[in-house]
Amino acid sequence: MNRFIQTYTEKKRPFLTLILLLLSFFISRAPKHALSWARAPAACLNFNCMLILLPVCRNLLSFLRGSIQCCSRTAARQLDRNITFHKLVAYMIAFHTAVHIIAHLFNFERFMDAQLEANTSSLTHVLSVIGNKENESFLNPIRSNGTTIVMFTTVAGLTGVVITLALILIITSSMEVIRRSYFEVFWFTHHLFIVFFIGLVLHGIGRIVRGQTFANLKLHKPLTCHSRYEEWGRITECPEPEFAGNPPMTWKWVVGPMVLYLCERIVRFYRSQQKVVITKVVMHPSKTLELQMKKKGFKMEVGQYIFMQCPSISQLEWHPFTLTSAPEEGHFSVHIRIVGDWTQALYSACGGDKTEGQEAWELPRMAVDGPFGTASEDVFRYEVVMLVGAGIGVTPFASILKSVWYKHVQQNTNVFTKKIYFYWLCPETEAFEWFADLLQSLERQMTEKNMSDFLSYNIYLTRWKDTEAAHFRVHHEAENDPITGLKQKTLYGKPNWDSEFNTIATSHPGCKVGVFLCGPPLLAKALEKQCLTQSQAGAEFIFNKENF
């Protein structure tokens, strides 16, 4: 081990050196306290396995979010980080599993050495040979020459191997690169959690970890008798100790969350059986599919999302999509960017590859679960709002802006929001097409009602071709923008967030400004940092991010 540490140090790998030093320390200490090192992580595993299912109970979270919304907006925002919490708990499960396994390997080696120890008068050997007689209780679970037999012939060993393999597959397939490129792999392997939890509940049934019985503790007191082990059974104050397996405890921790999750799946199944009618299909030039649908009893709020399944494509896959319709509309709609196998199959099933379109009776049957709440539901609770969307991440704000339009058309005076700043960062000009019509309607409506100051929008094109740049220069002086058709000109590059936040803070001193983002993690970090920094200089910026 020291030679390995020296090699890595010479190669200037300080992080690996630190890991190896910790491993070296663990190896040197573990044999003496292997059982403690195994049982402590096991207790932590019970706790974390109790938590892991709760963040993915979407209906439960929606209920809690609605219940505590009136009491604490801050507490409600914490529920929007359910996926982040789910990942953190998963990391802790992986860590404690690794420690638990390594400690038990040392533990079994120690048990094996105790069975084969040459010094037959030592305490460890005496404890190990107890149970060799017929109908005699035992402490050492290894009763033969080999730890492999324990691993593959006992309930604890077999279930341990199964749940470890399931956990490895679940974690490795959850990596960002696999989840984005091969979503089906991520989706199917994640359902190995069923195997994981069944194995987890059964893991302790074999009672491989044993201890002295409570009844025997009154007769054979360890503090008095541990030094007189050679006289055990021959003197009345120290009779032979009796041992029994510790009862399984894991089921007590996980049965509650498992029942909640089962109820969650029953509710999802019931919703998935309700009829969904596709009323309109729109194929946008940017490989974006718009589906307008109706479902009996469907009620939504702005910024919510649904899970969709197409049985003709897959009976098991469900995918989340943000609702782009407003609550005031008579239907609900989603915009789907075609980026993977499932979305491509849906695009083809809806007639995307046909020039003449698809007949209504040829459209695929869809199942819908939801809607579910997100951070964007709180948008009308702020007097001043910043909406930031990146690419297709603009979809939740389509619902918000449509709702704003309907509220003002219907002359709804109960709108608390007085000012909206909208930012859209897009890498390609084609993506503007489907959203530009909505912005043009809003722009025209606000001008007619002398409310042009209510909505301030800035659209940024982050990438462009040389031919496009030449076209932009030629039409730059036109009254309407050559890309979006709006009077507000498209900006090129990326926003200067320092300047934007400073301007808003100066314009609205003392106000609470809700910042809502649907975009990549790097942009989220930049905006969250700006919210923390700029809140000290004027307005209070409160950051909210969409999480799926």
C-alpha positions in Angstrom: 0.0 0.0 0.0 2.8 2.4 0.9 4.5 1.7 -2.5 1.2 2.6 -4.3 0.9 5.8 -2.3 4.5 6.7 -3.2 3.9 6.1 -6.9 0.8 8.3 -7.0 2.6 11.0 -5.1 5.4 11.0 -7.6 2.9 11.4 -10.4 1.5 14.5 -8.6 -2.0 13.2 -8.0 -2.8 14.6 -4.6 -6.5 13.7 -4.7 -5.8 10.0 -5.3 -3.0 10.2 -2.7 -5.5 11.4 -0.1 -8.0 8.7 -1.0 -5.2 6.0 -0.7 -4.1 7.4 2.6 -7.6 7.2 4.0 -7.9 3.7 2.6 -4.6 2.7 4.2 -5.9 4.1 7.5 -9.2 2.2 7.2 -7.4 -1.1 6.3 -5.1 -0.7 9.3 -8.0 -0.1 11.7 -10.8 -2.1 10.3 -10.0 -5.6 11.4 -10.3 -4.7 15.1 -13.6 -2.9 14.7 -15.0 -4.5 11.5 -18.4 -5.2 13.0 -18.9 -1.6 14.2 -17.7 -0.3 10.8 -20.4 -2.6 9.1 -23.3 -1.9 11.4 -23.0 1.9 11.6 -23.3 2.3 7.8 -26.1 -0.2 7.8 -28.0 2.1 10.2 -27.3 5.0 7.9 -28.5 2.9 4.9 -31.8 2.2 6.6 -32.4 6.0 7.1 -31.3 7.0 3.6 -33.4 4.2 2.0 -36.4 5.5 3.9 -35.8 8.9 2.3 -34.9 7.9 -1.3 -38.5 7.2 -2.5 -40.1 10.3 -1.0 -38.7 12.9 -3.5 -40.1 11.0 -6.4 -43.6 10.7 -5.1 -44.8 13.5 -7.4 -48.5 13.5 -6.2 -47.4 13.7 -2.6 -45.1 16.6 -3.3 -47.8 18.5 -5.2 -50.2 18.0 -2.3 -47.5 19.2 0.2 -46.6 22.1 -2.0 -50.2 23.3 -2.1 -50.7 22.7 1.6 -47.7 24.7 2.8 -47.8 27.4 0.1 -50.1 29.6 2.1 -47.8 29.2 5.2 -44.3 29.5 3.8 -43.2 30.2 0.3 -39.6 29.4 1.3 -40.6 25.9 2.5 -42.5 25.4 -0.7 -39.4 26.3 -2.8 -37.5 23.5 -1.0 -39.9 21.0 -2.5 -38.8 22.1 -6.0 -35.4 20.7 -5.3 -36.7 17.2 -4.9 -34.5 15.7 -7.6 -31.3 17.3 -6.1 -32.3 15.8 -2.8 -33.0 12.5 -4.4 -29.5 12.5 -5.9 -27.8 13.4 -2.6 -29.5 10.6 -0.8 -28.5 8.2 -3.6 -24.8 9.3 -3.2 -25.0 8.6 0.5 -26.5 5.1 -0.1 -23.7 4.3 -2.5 -21.1 5.5 0.0 -22.5 3.7 3.0 -23.0 0.5 0.9 -19.3 0.6 0.0 -18.2 1.0 3.6 -20.6 -1.7 4.7 -19.3 -4.2 2.1 -15.6 -3.5 2.8 -16.1 -3.8 6.6 -17.9 -7.1 6.3 -15.1 -8.5 4.1 -12.7 -7.7 6.9 -15.3 -9.1 9.4 -15.5 -12.4 7.6 -11.8 -12.7 7.3 -11.5 -12.1 11.1 -14.2 -14.8 11.7 -12.4 -17.2 9.5 -9.0 -16.6 11.2 -10.7 -17.2 14.6 -12.0 -20.6 13.4 -8.5 -21.6 12.2 -6.5 -20.0 15.0 -3.7 -22.1 16.3 -4.0 -20.8 19.8 -7.0 -22.7 21.0 -7.1 -21.0 24.4 -7.7 -17.5 23.0 -11.1 -15.8 23.6 -11.8 -15.4 19.9 -11.2 -19.1 19.2 -13.3 -20.1 22.2 -16.2 -17.9 21.0 -15.9 -19.3 17.5 -16.1 -23.0 18.5 -19.2 -22.4 20.5 -21.9 -24.1 18.4 -19.9 -27.0 17.2 -22.0 -29.3 19.4 -25.4 -30.4 18.4 -28.3 -28.0 19.2 -25.8 -25.4 20.6 -26.2 -21.8 19.8 -23.3 -20.1 17.9 -21.8 -16.6 17.5 -19.4 -17.0 14.6 -21.5 -17.3 11.4 -18.7 -19.0 9.5 -19.0 -22.7 10.3 -16.8 -24.0 7.4 -13.6 -23.2 5.7 -14.5 -20.4 3.3 -16.2 -17.0 3.2 -17.4 -17.7 -0.3 -19.8 -20.3 1.1 -21.3 -17.7 3.4 -21.6 -15.2 0.5 -23.5 -17.5 -1.8 -25.4 -19.9 0.5 -26.9 -17.6 3.0 -29.8 -15.2 2.6 -27.7 -12.3 3.7 -24.9 -13.2 1.2 -27.2 -13.7 -1.8 -29.3 -10.7 -1.2 -26.2 -8.6 -0.5 -24.8 -9.5 -3.9 -28.1 -8.9 -5.7 -28.7 -5.5 -4.2 -25.1 -4.4 -4.7 -25.3 -5.3 -8.4 -28.7 -3.5 -8.7 -27.3 -0.4 -7.0 -24.2 -0.4 -9.3 -26.4 -0.6 -12.4 -28.8 2.1 -11.2 -26.0 4.6 -10.3 -23.8 4.1 -13.4 -26.8 4.4 -15.7 -27.8 7.7 -13.9 -24.7 9.5 -15.1 -25.5 12.7 -17.0 -23.9 11.5 -20.3 -25.9 8.2 -20.3 -29.2 9.8 -19.1 -29.1 12.4 -21.9 -27.8 10.1 -24.7 -29.5 6.8 -23.8 -32.6 7.8 -21.8 -34.1 4.3 -22.2 -31.1 2.7 -20.5 -31.5 5.1 -17.6 -35.2 4.6 -17.4 -35.2 0.8 -17.4 -32.3 0.2 -15.1 -33.7 2.7 -12.6 -36.6 0.3 -12.1 -34.2 -2.1 -10.6 -35.0 -0.3 -7.4 -37.8 -2.8 -7.0 -35.2 -5.6 -6.9 -33.1 -3.4 -4.6 -35.8 -2.9 -2.0 -37.0 -6.5 -2.0 -33.4 -7.6 -1.4 -33.0 -4.9 1.2 -36.0 -6.1 3.2 -34.9 -9.8 3.0 -31.2 -9.0 3.7 -31.6 -9.3 7.5 -33.9 -12.3 7.6 -31.0 -14.7 7.8 -29.8 -13.0 11.1 -26.2 -13.5 10.2 -25.2 -10.8 12.8 -25.6 -12.4 16.2 -25.3 -11.5 19.8 -25.9 -12.7 23.3 -29.6 -13.3 24.2 -31.1 -10.9 26.8 -32.1 -13.8 29.0 -28.6 -15.2 29.1 -27.1 -11.7 29.9 -28.6 -12.0 33.4 -26.7 -15.3 34.0 -23.6 -14.8 31.9 -22.4 -11.2 32.5 -19.8 -10.2 29.9 -18.0 -7.7 32.1 -17.4 -10.4 34.7 -16.9 -13.5 32.6 -14.9 -12.2 29.6 -11.6 -12.8 31.5 -12.6 -16.2 32.8 -13.5 -17.8 29.4 -11.5 -21.0 30.2 -14.0 -21.7 33.0 -17.2 -21.1 31.1 -19.7 -23.8 31.9 -17.8 -25.2 34.9 -18.6 -22.4 37.3 -22.1 -21.3 38.2 -21.4 -17.5 37.8 -20.2 -18.0 34.2 -22.3 -20.6 32.4 -22.0 -21.1 28.7 -23.1 -18.0 26.8 -26.1 -18.4 24.5 -26.4 -16.5 21.2 -29.1 -15.6 18.7 -29.4 -13.7 15.5 -30.4 -10.0 15.7 -33.9 -9.5 14.4 -34.2 -7.7 11.0 -34.9 -3.9 11.3 -34.7 -2.6 7.8 -38.4 -3.3 7.0 -39.5 -1.0 9.8 -37.7 1.9 8.1 -38.8 1.4 4.5 -42.3 -0.1 4.8 -43.9 3.4 5.2 -42.2 5.0 2.1 -42.8 1.8 0.1 -46.6 2.0 0.9 -46.6 5.7 -0.1 -44.9 4.9 -3.3 -47.2 2.1 -4.1 -50.2 4.5 -3.6 -48.4 6.9 -5.9 -48.1 4.3 -8.6 -51.8 3.4 -8.2 -52.8 7.0 -8.7 -50.5 7.3 -11.7 -52.0 4.1 -13.2 -55.6 5.4 -12.7 -54.7 8.7 -14.4 -53.0 7.0 -17.3 -56.2 5.1 -18.1 -58.2 8.2 -18.5 -58.9 9.1 -22.1 -56.8 11.8 -23.8 -57.9 13.4 -27.1 -55.3 15.0 -29.4 -57.2 18.0 -30.9 -54.4 19.5 -32.9 -50.9 18.7 -34.1 -48.5 21.4 -35.3 -45.1 20.7 -36.8 -42.8 23.6 -36.3 -39.7 24.2 -38.6 -37.2 23.8 -35.7 -38.1 20.1 -35.3 -40.5 21.0 -32.5 -43.8 19.1 -32.2 -46.8 20.9 -30.7 -49.6 18.7 -29.3 -52.9 20.2 -28.2 -54.9 17.8 -26.1 -58.1 17.5 -24.0 -58.8 15.3 -21.0 -61.9 15.2 -18.8 -61.4 16.9 -15.4 -57.9 18.3 -16.3 -57.1 21.4 -14.4 -53.7 23.2 -14.5 -51.9 26.3 -13.3 -49.2 28.2 -15.1 -45.7 26.6 -15.4 -46.9 23.1 -14.4 -45.7 19.9 -16.2 -47.1 16.5 -17.1 -45.7 13.1 -17.8 -46.7 11.6 -21.1 -46.7 8.0 -22.4 -47.3 6.7 -25.9 -48.3 3.0 -25.6 -47.6 2.3 -29.3 -44.0 3.4 -28.7 -43.4 2.0 -25.3 -45.6 0.6 -22.5 -43.2 1.6 -19.8 -41.6 4.9 -20.7 -43.0 8.2 -19.3 -41.4 11.5 -20.2 -41.9 14.9 -18.5 -43.0 17.9 -20.6 -43.8 21.5 -19.5 -47.3 22.7 -20.3 -47.2 25.6 -22.8 -50.9 26.4 -22.6 -52.6 28.8 -20.2 -55.2 27.8 -17.6 -57.7 30.0 -19.4 -57.5 28.0 -22.6 -59.9 25.1 -23.4 -57.1 22.7 -24.0 -53.6 21.9 -22.7 -50.6 21.7 -24.9 -46.9 20.8 -24.9 -44.0 21.6 -27.3 -41.6 18.6 -27.8 -38.2 19.1 -29.2 -37.2 16.0 -31.3 -33.8 14.9 -29.8 -34.0 11.2 -29.0 -35.5 7.9 -30.1 -38.7 8.3 -28.2 -39.4 11.8 -29.4 -38.5 10.8 -33.0 -40.9 7.9 -32.8 -43.6 10.2 -31.5 -42.9 12.7 -34.3 -43.3 10.0 -36.9 -46.4 8.6 -35.3 -48.0 12.1 -35.4 -47.3 12.4 -39.1 -44.1 14.4 -38.9 -42.5 12.5 -41.8 -45.5 12.8 -44.0 -46.0 15.8 -46.3 -49.8 15.6 -46.3 -50.2 15.3 -42.5 -52.0 12.7 -40.4 -55.7 11.9 -40.1 -57.2 12.3 -36.7 -58.0 8.6 -36.4 -54.4 7.7 -37.2 -53.0 9.7 -34.3 -51.4 7.6 -31.5 -53.2 7.1 -28.2 -51.5 9.1 -25.4 -51.6 8.7 -21.7 -51.1 11.7 -19.4 -50.2 11.9 -15.7 -50.4 15.2 -13.9 -50.2 18.1 -13.9 -47.5 18.6 -11.2 -46.4 21.8 -9.6 -43.1 23.6 -10.2 -41.5 26.8 -9.0 -43.1 28.8 -11.9 -46.5 28.4 -10.1 -45.4 31.2 -7.8 -44.8 33.7 -10.6 -47.9 35.9 -9.9 -47.0 36.1 -6.2 -44.2 38.6 -7.0 -44.7 42.2 -7.9 -41.6 42.1 -10.2 -40.7 39.0 -12.2 -37.6 38.0 -14.2 -38.2 35.0 -16.6 -35.1 33.5 -18.1 -35.4 30.7 -20.7 -32.7 28.9 -22.7 -33.7 27.2 -26.0 -36.7 24.9 -25.5 -36.5 25.9 -21.8 -38.8 28.8 -22.7 -41.8 26.5 -22.6 -43.0 27.2 -19.0 -42.9 30.9 -19.7 -45.2 30.4 -22.7 -47.9 29.4 -20.3 -47.1 32.3 -18.1 -47.1 34.9 -20.9 -50.3 33.4 -22.4 -52.0 33.7 -19.0 -50.9 37.3 -18.7 -52.4 38.0 -22.1 -55.7 36.4 -21.1 -55.9 38.1 -17.8 -55.5 41.5 -19.4 -58.0 40.7 -22.2 -60.5 39.7 -19.5 -59.6 42.9 -17.6 -58.6 40.9 -14.5 -57.7 43.5 -11.9 -56.5 40.9 -9.3 -53.1 40.5 -11.0 -50.5 41.3 -8.3 -47.6 41.3 -10.8 -46.8 44.8 -12.1 -43.7 44.2 -14.2 -42.3 41.2 -16.1 -38.7 41.1 -17.6 -38.4 38.3 -20.1 -35.1 36.9 -21.4 -34.8 34.2 -24.0 -31.4 32.8 -25.0 -31.6 30.7 -28.2 -28.8 29.1 -30.3 -30.7 28.9 -33.6 -33.1 31.2 -35.5 -35.6 28.4 -36.3 -36.5 28.0 -32.7 -38.0 31.5 -32.5 -40.7 30.6 -35.0 -43.3 28.9 -32.7 -42.9 31.4 -29.9 -42.8 34.6 -32.0 -46.5 34.5 -32.7 -47.3 34.7 -29.0 -44.9 37.5 -28.4 -46.3 39.5 -31.3 -49.9 39.1 -29.9 -48.7 40.2 -26.5 -46.8 43.2 -28.0 -49.8 44.3 -30.0 -52.2 43.8 -27.0 -50.0 45.7 -24.6 -49.6 48.6 -27.0 -53.4 48.9 -27.6 -54.0 49.0 -23.8 -51.2 51.5 -23.2 -49.4 48.8 -21.1 -46.2 48.5 -23.1 -44.2 49.0 -19.9 -45.7 45.9 -18.3 -43.7 43.4 -20.3 -40.0 44.0 -21.2 -38.5 41.3 -23.3 -35.0 40.7 -24.6 -34.3 37.9 -27.1 -30.7 36.8 -27.5 -29.4 34.8 -30.5 -26.3 33.1 -29.1 -25.0 31.5 -32.3 -25.5 32.3 -36.0 -24.0 31.6 -39.4 -22.2 34.1 -41.6 -25.0 34.1 -44.2 -27.5 34.9 -41.4 -25.3 37.7 -40.1 -25.3 39.3 -43.6 -29.1 39.1 -43.8 -29.4 40.7 -40.3 -27.2 43.6 -41.3 -29.3 44.3 -44.5 -32.6 44.3 -42.6 -31.3 45.9 -39.3 -33.0 49.2 -40.1 -36.4 47.6 -40.8 -39.3 48.5 -38.4 -39.7 44.9 -37.3 -37.0 42.5 -36.4 -36.0 40.2 -39.3 -36.0 37.1 -37.1 -39.0 37.4 -34.8 -41.1 40.1 -36.6 -41.3 42.0 -33.3 -40.6 45.7 -32.9 -38.1 44.8 -30.2 -34.8 43.9 -32.0 -33.1 40.6 -31.3 -29.8 41.0 -29.5 -26.7 39.0 -30.4 -24.4 37.2 -27.9 -25.2 36.7 -24.2 -26.7 39.0 -21.7 -24.5 41.1 -19.3 -26.2 39.8 -16.2 -24.4 42.3 -13.9 -25.9 45.2 -15.9 -29.4 43.6 -16.2 -29.6 42.9 -12.4 -28.3 46.4 -11.6 -30.9 48.0 -13.8 -33.8 46.1 -12.3 -32.5 46.7 -8.7 -32.3 50.4 -9.4 -35.8 50.5 -11.0 -37.5 48.6 -8.2 -35.7 49.4 -4.9 -37.0 47.4 -1.9 -39.1 45.1 -4.0 -39.0 41.3 -4.0 -38.1 40.2 -7.5 -38.8 36.6 -8.4 -36.2 35.2 -10.8 -37.4 32.1 -12.7 -35.1 30.0 -14.8 -35.6 27.0 -17.1 -32.2 26.3 -18.5 -28.8 24.6 -18.0 -26.9 24.3 -14.7 -24.1 26.7 -15.7 -26.7 29.5 -16.3 -28.4 28.5 -13.0 -25.2 29.0 -11.1 -24.6 32.4 -12.7 -28.1 33.7 -11.9 -28.1 32.3 -8.4 -24.9 34.1 -7.7 -26.3 37.3 -9.1 -29.4 37.0 -6.9 -27.2 36.6 -3.8 -24.9 39.5 -4.8 -27.5 42.0 -6.0 -29.9 41.4 -3.1 -27.4 43.3 -0.9 -27.6 46.4 -3.1 -31.3 47.2 -3.5 -34.1 44.9 -4.5 -34.3 41.3 -3.0 -33.9 38.7 -5.8 -35.3 35.3 -5.1 -34.0 32.5 -7.3 -36.3 29.7 -8.6 -35.3 27.0 -11.0 -37.3 24.4 -12.9 -36.3 20.8 -11.9 -37.5 17.6 -13.6 
